Amino acid sequence: MISTINISLPKKLKEAADALVASGEYASFSDLARTAIRQAILERKYKTMLEEAKREEAMGLSNVIKNKEELDAYLDRIAK
């Protein structure tokens, strides 16, 4: 299901967004907005994981990650 929203942007931000679309980097303003929202969600997820890793380090619970499998397991565990 697709929802439609209206947003207000400062003129310079709208012009910058239009330039990204005009350059072909994004198919449309909606494509740019969806990408920006996904990126914001992902950044929040990584920030949460970093905070958890810092807490674990402070409690002496940190481990050296030796390979991709150990990294994936760690990220899966703290993302929940």
N, C-alpha and C positions, 0 to 999 in steps of 0.2 A: 504494500500500500504506500502511496506517495502522498505526503502532506505538503501543502503550499504555505509559505510564510512570507511576510513582508518585513523588511528590515530598513532602517535608516542608517546611512553612512555619511561621514564627512566627505566633502567633494573630492579632496585629494586621495582618500582611500578608494573611492569609487573609480577615479581616473586610473589609479594604479592597478586596480582589479581589471578594468576594461583593457588596459595595456597588456596584461598577462593573457587575456582571452584573445586579443587581436594578434598577439605574437604566435598563437597556436599552441601555447603551453597547456591551455585548458580548452575544452570544447565549448564551454559556455560559462556564464557566471555561476549557474547552479553547480556545475562540475567543480569549479574553484571553491565554492562555499562548502560543498560536501567534503572535499579534500581537506580543507582547513579544519572542519569540525572533527574529522577522523584523526587528524594530526594532533589536535588539542586533547582528544580522548587518550591517544597513545602516549603523549607527553605526560599526562596525569598518571597513567598506569606506571610508567617508568619512574616518575618522581616518587610514587608510593613504594615501589620496589627498592629504590635507593634508600629511602628513609628506613625501611625494614632492615636492609643490609647494614646500615649504620648502627641501628639498635642492636643487632646481633653481634656486630664487632665490639660494641661497648660492653656487652655482656660476656665477651670471650667465647662466643659461639661460632666465630667465623672459621671457614675452611678454605684451603687453597683449591681452586677449581682447576682440574688438570686437562679437561677435554670438553668438547661440545656436549656430550651426553650429560656430564655432570652439571654443566651450565644450564642446559634445558631442564634438568630435574630441579635444580635450585630455583629457576625462574617460575616453573610450574608450582612449586611449593609456596613461594611467597606471594604469588599472584592471586591465590585463593583467599 
